[in-house]
């Protein structure tokens, strides 16, 4: 099984980033380069689709995640998610078809998930926040109701990835296992897209524990890479810096766009 043009483009860019860092004048410069220049996010964004062979892209992707984490630890810098590279106009963008509204079930669970996420971040201390996120952030229900045809991934995937990474990170911090939470049931007035769900009721909007911000994207990325169990994809659109990709056909100017949090913690 092969990979799409978009996936191959991102893999080529990552390979060139590794190569460029390997040509640094000394080991310290090479380490710093690996911390600041590797871009596994673009591989995740363009390769994590069913028509791409996971065996082909996941190995270099995970190698880049590990290399970046270790390099940043060595140079005492935070891991910062790379912005996703834009594709040349002649390469089909797999995200171009990800348009459309959310179903009532996905909308409902997304709002409940966001409320729980926010409320956990108001806990009185770090341990309370992490325990709330680890034991109460129902990523399974979010995925079950939203990862279905008819739901625009661009409208829900970023929040899901933030929550999944935060949950894995928090469980590790408080020494609790990452235990699956039963799928929440929907109110009677919302059509259920699943053939069967658990009887647990979705949380009310006011469920809280109380005073700190939800973990940042950088801290989530740093903390969860050692407990990887799944990869999900995403891409965003805000313009950023310009880089150049020297593909086999010649130099290609590639504007960087957007940002994406790595959901490395859920690779299966």
PyMOL commands that set and color helices and strands:
alter all, ss='L'
color gray80, all
select helices_A, chain A and resi 5-22+27-37+40-47+54-75+94-97+104-120+126-136+139-146+153-174+217-227
alter helices_A, ss='H'
color red, helices_A
select strands_A, chain A and resi 84-85+239-247+250-257
alter strands_A, ss='S'
color yellow, strands_A
deselect
rebuild
show_as cartoon
